[in-house]
């Protein structure tokens, strides 16, 4: 299968962020995400601004040193002890079990290293693959966000899911 490693944003070079950008804003990944596609320059400025942040922990997902995606814990709240989880993989890397490996690594980091109480995520209601993957790791559906994502001149629903630390420890 290969060696999956999470490389912290602080360990990345500009070329790594360009590879990250190419995957994150590919048509394949974008069909499951909302929002505008920034320019490469804006993306590089954003990456620089979040590197070293206490409220954003971003990682490039690498397979045998090649970047195949990204993941993060963002909106990290020390007061509420929670964070939003985010992951994406390149089209060629999807469906091979890498997502589950990455999710386990990032959940361990969030719950054990950052000592979070809750990790949550949003994804488009149409993304059934994401729902199955998150549910397999113990996430619970917490709600439906009606028409909260606007893309391609339409509104789409999102699913809100969450996992508590004690549920994570039980499922390990």
N, C-alpha and C positions, 0 to 999 in steps of 0.2 A: 504493500500500500504506500509506503514512503513515510518519511518523517515529517509530521505536521508541527510547526513551531510558530508561536505568536511572537512577533517582533514589535516591541514598543515603538511608538512614534519617535521617541527620543533617540532610537538607534537607526532611524532611517535617513537616507540621503535624498536629495531632490529627485533623482531618477526613480527611486522607490516610490515617492509620492506621485510621480507621473504614471507609473505602472498601476498604482492604487486607483488613480483617477480614471484610467482607461477601463478598468474593470467596473468600478462603482457606477460609472455613468454610461456603461454599455447598454444597448437596447434590451438585452436579456435581463440585466439586473433592474433597469428602470421600470420594466413592466410591473414589478412588485413594489415599487416605491413611489411616493408622491414627491412633489416639489420641483423646483426649477433646476436645470442643469447649469452649474456655474461655469464661468470660463476657467481655463487651466490656471491662469494667473490668480483668480479669486480663490480657487481651490488651494493653491500653494500658500497664499496668505492665511487662509483659514487653518491649514495644517500647522503653520508656524505659530498661530495664535493659541492653538489648543495643546501644543506640545509642552509638557511640564505642568499642565493645569491640574488643579486639585478636584475639579468637577467633571473632567473628561479624561478617560483612559482609553486611548486608541491603540490598535494593534494591526499590523499587516499579518495576514495568514500566509505562511510560506510552506511549500512542499518541496523538500530537497533544495532549498534556497531560492526557489522561484515564487514570487508573489501570486497567489491564486484567489485572494479576497481580503476582506477586512472585517473587523469586529470592534465593538467598543462597549464600554459602560459610560453612559453620559448622563448629564443632569444629576450627578452624584450629590446627594444631600446628606451631610453629616448629621444634621438635626433630626431628619426623619429616617436616616439609615437605610436609604434606598437609592436605586439607580435604574435607568432605562438601558435595556440590552439591545444591541443592534448587530446584525451579521449579514454578510453577503459573500457569495462565491462566484467565480467565473463560470460561464456556461459549461466549459470543458471539465470543471471540477465538481459540478453538482451531481447529486445522486450516487456518490461513491462512498458515503459515510463520513466524509471530512467535516461536514457541518456538525454532526453529533459530537465528534472528537473535540472540535473547537468550542462548542457550547459547554461541554463538561469542563474544559480547561478554564474558560472565562467565568463560569459559575463558581468554580473552586476559588479562583482569584477574588471574585466579588464577595463571597460569603466568608472565606477563611482569611484572606490577606487584608481586605478592606473592612471586614467585619460588618457587612451589610445585613440588614434584617429582611429586606424584600428586594427582589429584582423583577422588573416588569418589562413588557414589550408590546408593541403594536404591529400589526401587519394587515394588509388588505384582506378583506373577507374572502375574496376569490382565491387566495393563496392557501389551498388545502394542504399542500405539502408542508408548509410552515406549521400549520395547526397540528398535524400529526407528529412532527418532530418535537415541538415544544411539549405537547401532551405526553409523549414518550419519556420526557425528562422530568415530568411531574408538575409542569405548569398547569394552572387552572384558569379557565375562562372567567374573566371578571366583568366583562361587559362588551357591548356593541357601541361603537362611536359612529353614529349615523351621519353619512355624507360629510365626513371630516377631511377627506383628501380630494383635492381638485387637480385633475390632470386630463389632458386631451379633451378639454372643454366639457368634462363631465365630473360629477361628484361620486365618490365611492365610499362605502362603509369600511371601517377598520374594526378588528377584534383587539380587545385589551386582555392580556393574560398576565398572570403573576405567579411568582414562586417565593415562598417564605423559607427562611433559613432552616427551620425545623422540618419542613417538607423535603428540602434538599438533603439534609442529613439522613432522613429516613430512607430516601431513595438511593443513597450512595451504595 
